[in-house]
Amino acid sequence: MTIPLVIVGCGGHGREVLSIARAMNSASGAPRWLLLGFVDDRPSETNLKRVQQLDVPYLGGLPWLREAPADTHHVIGIGDPRIRRAVAQRVDAYGTPATSLVHPAATIGPDTRHGPGFVAFAGARVTTNVTIGRHVHLNQNVTVGHDSTLADFVAVNPLAAVSGDCQLGEAVLIGTTAAVLQGLRVGRDATVGAGACVTRDVPAAAVVKGVPAR
């Protein structure tokens, strides 16, 4: 069955999410997603032109979802985890269910559990007994080790590594090429800078960077 799908956010991250849906359609015998288009409250002219080049329409602002066709699902294509959280709170009120997208070139362990809105980009690797919350995004070529927990709205940016038995709190951002070592905790709303190596627990709302991360 083909399911109508709307992508929330038509910036670069949203267009990358579109590529996942298209890759999933290409990999299946029958396309799973009918791509209706993008919704975005304040799209730039540049992003509108780039969406048009992909032959997917811009549908309007987020309230468009209120009158969406029956069975329409949505996925949030916004990279910033705090903005994604705020948008999800709005979109939930419109009643369209969130769906999850996993690129065919991602590897997700069979005992991984994830909430709605989960997005795994090409090359993402999740091993075993991992728990992933709502609207978590794992970008290109990231790894998540055994027995880890990623709370709602976490973002792990390209080439980052989360080791085994780690806990990432709600809306944590792990920057590009950063590493979180085994058994550590990163608190809610914390940011780990690009290239950082986390060697000790990170408090909530902290911003850490460097090697070791401070």
GUDREN-852755 format. One record per residue (C-alpha): residue in three letters; y, x, z. Coordinates in nm, 3 decimals. Each point is the difference from the previous one (the first is absolute). Layout:
<r 'ALA', <Y, X, Z>>
...
***
This chain:
<r 'MET', <0.000, 0.000, 0.000>>
<r 'THR', <0.344, 0.129, -0.092>>
<r 'ILE', <0.252, -0.022, 0.285>>
<r 'PRO', <0.378, -0.025, -0.055>>
<r 'LEU', <0.172, 0.301, 0.158>>
<r 'VAL', <0.365, 0.072, 0.079>>
<r 'ILE', <0.124, 0.345, 0.105>>
<r 'VAL', <0.278, -0.002, 0.259>>
<r 'GLY', <0.242, 0.283, -0.079>>
<r 'CYS', <0.068, 0.132, -0.351>>
<r 'GLY', <0.099, 0.356, 0.084>>
<r 'GLY', <-0.209, 0.303, -0.079>>
<r 'HIS', <-0.257, -0.071, 0.271>>
<r 'GLY', <-0.039, -0.358, -0.123>>
<r 'ARG', <-0.061, 0.122, -0.353>>
<r 'GLU', <-0.265, 0.238, 0.131>>
<r 'VAL', <-0.166, -0.295, 0.175>>
<r 'LEU', <0.004, -0.181, -0.335>>
<r 'SER', <-0.194, 0.291, -0.150>>
<r 'ILE', <-0.272, -0.049, 0.265>>
<r 'ALA', <-0.039, -0.368, -0.089>>
<r 'ARG', <-0.021, 0.089, -0.368>>
<r 'ALA', <-0.257, 0.274, 0.070>>
<r 'MET', <-0.210, -0.249, 0.195>>
<r 'ASN', <0.017, -0.244, -0.291>>
<r 'SER', <-0.103, 0.271, -0.247>>
<r 'ALA', <-0.293, 0.107, 0.217>>
<r 'SER', <-0.146, -0.348, 0.039>>
<r 'GLY', <-0.194, -0.198, -0.254>>
<r 'ALA', <0.242, -0.290, 0.036>>
<r 'PRO', <0.363, 0.056, 0.111>>
<r 'ARG', <0.047, -0.092, 0.366>>
<r 'TRP', <0.380, -0.023, 0.007>>
<r 'LEU', <0.237, -0.207, -0.210>>
<r 'LEU', <0.323, 0.196, 0.045>>
<r 'LEU', <0.280, -0.255, 0.023>>
<r 'GLY', <0.277, 0.252, 0.066>>
<r 'PHE', <0.227, 0.150, 0.265>>
<r 'VAL', <0.224, -0.157, 0.263>>
<r 'ASP', <0.283, 0.198, 0.155>>
<r 'ASP', <0.322, -0.117, 0.166>>
<r 'ARG', <0.220, 0.287, -0.121>>
<r 'PRO', <-0.158, 0.185, -0.292>>
<r 'SER', <0.208, 0.270, -0.162>>
<r 'GLU', <0.076, -0.016, -0.371>>
<r 'THR', <-0.202, 0.317, -0.048>>
<r 'ASN', <-0.307, -0.148, 0.167>>
<r 'LEU', <0.034, -0.325, -0.195>>
<r 'LYS', <-0.003, 0.198, -0.325>>
<r 'ARG', <-0.303, 0.201, 0.111>>
<r 'VAL', <-0.188, -0.318, 0.091>>
<r 'GLN', <0.082, -0.148, -0.342>>
<r 'GLN', <-0.148, 0.310, -0.163>>
<r 'LEU', <-0.330, -0.082, 0.171>>
<r 'ASP', <-0.003, -0.351, -0.153>>
<r 'VAL', <-0.005, -0.169, 0.341>>
<r 'PRO', <0.281, -0.248, 0.076>>
<r 'TYR', <0.246, 0.003, 0.285>>
<r 'LEU', <-0.039, -0.344, 0.156>>
<r 'GLY', <0.295, -0.008, 0.241>>
<r 'GLY', <0.058, 0.049, 0.372>>
<r 'LEU', <-0.260, -0.038, 0.273>>
<r 'PRO', <0.060, -0.378, 0.035>>
<r 'TRP', <-0.167, -0.037, -0.341>>
<r 'LEU', <-0.327, 0.020, 0.194>>
<r 'ARG', <0.077, -0.332, 0.168>>
<r 'GLU', <-0.063, -0.179, -0.330>>
<r 'ALA', <-0.271, 0.234, -0.128>>
<r 'PRO', <-0.293, -0.151, -0.193>>
<r 'ALA', <-0.303, -0.100, 0.203>>
<r 'ASP', <-0.237, 0.284, 0.094>>
<r 'THR', <0.271, 0.265, -0.049>>
<r 'HIS', <-0.053, 0.312, 0.209>>
<r 'HIS', <0.250, 0.275, 0.074>>
<r 'VAL', <-0.004, 0.371, 0.076>>
<r 'ILE', <0.299, 0.189, 0.140>>
<r 'GLY', <0.099, 0.297, -0.217>>
<r 'ILE', <0.245, 0.167, 0.241>>
<r 'GLY', <-0.057, 0.353, 0.123>>
<r 'ASP', <0.210, 0.003, 0.316>>
<r 'PRO', <-0.221, -0.140, 0.279>>
<r 'ARG', <0.286, -0.152, 0.203>>
<r 'ILE', <0.145, -0.179, -0.300>>
<r 'ARG', <-0.351, -0.113, -0.096>>
<r 'ARG', <-0.041, -0.150, 0.348>>
<r 'ALA', <0.330, -0.190, -0.023>>
<r 'VAL', <-0.083, -0.131, -0.347>>
<r 'ALA', <-0.347, -0.110, 0.111>>
<r 'GLN', <0.153, -0.210, 0.276>>
<r 'ARG', <0.208, -0.182, -0.262>>
<r 'VAL', <-0.274, -0.033, -0.259>>
<r 'ASP', <-0.249, -0.141, 0.252>>
<r 'ALA', <0.224, -0.304, 0.036>>
<r 'TYR', <-0.045, -0.088, -0.369>>
<r 'GLY', <-0.373, -0.054, 0.037>>
<r 'THR', <-0.142, 0.221, -0.275>>
<r 'PRO', <-0.288, 0.209, 0.136>>
<r 'ALA', <0.017, 0.379, -0.006>>
<r 'THR', <-0.269, 0.172, -0.200>>
<r 'SER', <-0.133, 0.357, 0.010>>
<r 'LEU', <-0.016, 0.238, -0.294>>
<r 'VAL', <-0.233, 0.301, -0.016>>
<r 'HIS', <0.023, 0.228, -0.302>>
<r 'PRO', <-0.337, 0.060, -0.170>>
<r 'ALA', <0.054, 0.374, 0.056>>
<r 'ALA', <0.033, -0.044, 0.378>>
<r 'THR', <-0.297, 0.040, 0.235>>
<r 'ILE', <-0.015, -0.233, 0.299>>
<r 'GLY', <-0.289, 0.031, 0.246>>
<r 'PRO', <-0.226, -0.306, 0.010>>
<r 'ASP', <0.059, -0.047, 0.373>>
<r 'THR', <0.379, 0.016, -0.031>>
<r 'ARG', <0.180, -0.314, 0.117>>
<r 'HIS', <0.344, -0.089, -0.132>>
<r 'GLY', <0.246, -0.284, 0.027>>
<r 'PRO', <0.170, -0.191, -0.282>>
<r 'GLY', <0.257, 0.179, -0.211>>
<r 'PHE', <-0.183, 0.337, 0.017>>
<r 'VAL', <0.076, 0.222, -0.302>>
<r 'ALA', <-0.199, 0.314, -0.087>>
<r 'PHE', <0.131, 0.211, -0.286>>
<r 'ALA', <-0.201, 0.223, -0.233>>
<r 'GLY', <-0.172, 0.286, 0.179>>
<r 'ALA', <0.026, -0.147, 0.350>>
<r 'ARG', <-0.302, 0.089, 0.211>>
<r 'VAL', <-0.100, -0.192, 0.314>>
<r 'THR', <-0.324, 0.108, 0.162>>
<r 'THR', <-0.185, -0.196, 0.270>>
<r 'ASN', <0.071, -0.245, 0.283>>
<r 'VAL', <0.372, -0.017, -0.078>>
<r 'THR', <0.209, -0.301, 0.103>>
<r 'ILE', <0.306, -0.078, -0.214>>
<r 'GLY', <0.257, -0.269, 0.076>>
<r 'ARG', <0.211, -0.235, -0.213>>
<r 'HIS', <0.213, 0.133, -0.286>>
<r 'VAL', <-0.108, 0.363, 0.045>>
<r 'HIS', <0.066, 0.222, -0.302>>
<r 'LEU', <-0.205, 0.314, -0.072>>
<r 'ASN', <0.167, 0.187, -0.281>>
<r 'GLN', <-0.143, 0.235, -0.262>>
<r 'ASN', <-0.259, 0.253, 0.118>>
<r 'VAL', <0.025, -0.061, 0.374>>
<r 'THR', <-0.293, 0.035, 0.238>>
<r 'VAL', <-0.079, -0.196, 0.316>>
<r 'GLY', <-0.278, 0.132, 0.220>>
<r 'HIS', <-0.275, -0.167, 0.200>>
<r 'ASP', <0.065, -0.241, 0.288>>
<r 'SER', <0.376, -0.015, -0.055>>
<r 'THR', <0.220, -0.306, 0.050>>
<r 'LEU', <0.309, -0.073, -0.209>>
<r 'ALA', <0.206, -0.290, 0.134>>
<r 'ASP', <0.195, -0.250, -0.211>>
<r 'PHE', <0.252, 0.129, -0.258>>
<r 'VAL', <-0.097, 0.369, 0.023>>
<r 'ALA', <0.094, 0.209, -0.304>>
<r 'VAL', <-0.184, 0.324, -0.081>>
<r 'ASN', <0.182, 0.180, -0.280>>
<r 'PRO', <-0.161, 0.205, -0.279>>
<r 'LEU', <-0.229, 0.292, 0.088>>
<r 'ALA', <0.024, -0.060, 0.377>>
<r 'ALA', <-0.306, 0.036, 0.224>>
<r 'VAL', <-0.084, -0.205, 0.308>>
<r 'SER', <-0.289, 0.162, 0.185>>
<r 'GLY', <-0.281, -0.174, 0.184>>
<r 'ASP', <0.051, -0.216, 0.310>>
<r 'CYS', <0.377, -0.029, -0.046>>
<r 'GLN', <0.209, -0.302, 0.092>>
<r 'LEU', <0.315, -0.083, -0.198>>
<r 'GLY', <0.221, -0.269, 0.150>>
<r 'GLU', <0.174, -0.282, -0.183>>
<r 'ALA', <0.232, 0.103, -0.286>>
<r 'VAL', <-0.068, 0.373, 0.038>>
<r 'LEU', <0.100, 0.210, -0.300>>
<r 'ILE', <-0.203, 0.314, -0.079>>
<r 'GLY', <0.196, 0.209, -0.249>>
<r 'THR', <-0.124, 0.166, -0.317>>
<r 'THR', <-0.250, 0.285, 0.063>>
<r 'ALA', <0.022, -0.045, 0.380>>
<r 'ALA', <-0.307, 0.034, 0.221>>
<r 'VAL', <-0.096, -0.171, 0.326>>
<r 'LEU', <-0.265, 0.195, 0.185>>
<r 'GLN', <-0.315, -0.139, 0.159>>
<r 'GLY', <0.025, -0.253, 0.280>>
<r 'LEU', <0.379, -0.032, 0.014>>
<r 'ARG', <0.223, -0.305, 0.047>>
<r 'VAL', <0.320, -0.076, -0.190>>
<r 'GLY', <0.207, -0.273, 0.162>>
<r 'ARG', <0.150, -0.313, -0.153>>
<r 'ASP', <0.288, 0.055, -0.246>>
<r 'ALA', <-0.035, 0.378, 0.012>>
<r 'THR', <0.059, 0.217, -0.307>>
<r 'VAL', <-0.191, 0.319, -0.081>>
<r 'GLY', <0.202, 0.203, -0.248>>
<r 'ALA', <-0.128, 0.133, -0.330>>
<r 'GLY', <-0.214, 0.310, 0.041>>
<r 'ALA', <-0.020, -0.029, 0.379>>
<r 'CYS', <-0.310, 0.079, 0.203>>
<r 'VAL', <-0.042, -0.224, 0.304>>
<r 'THR', <-0.176, 0.192, 0.280>>
<r 'ARG', <0.081, -0.229, 0.294>>
<r 'ASP', <0.065, -0.370, 0.057>>
<r 'VAL', <0.326, -0.138, -0.144>>
<r 'PRO', <0.199, -0.253, 0.207>>
<r 'ALA', <0.107, -0.336, -0.137>>
<r 'ALA', <0.307, 0.007, -0.229>>
<r 'ALA', <0.008, 0.381, -0.005>>
<r 'VAL', <0.072, 0.205, -0.312>>
<r 'VAL', <-0.195, 0.325, -0.016>>
<r 'LYS', <-0.012, 0.274, -0.263>>
<r 'GLY', <-0.110, 0.356, -0.050>>
<r 'VAL', <-0.311, 0.203, 0.084>>
<r 'PRO', <-0.086, -0.077, 0.270>>
<r 'ALA', <0.184, -0.331, -0.009>>
<r 'ARG', <0.279, -0.041, 0.255>>
***
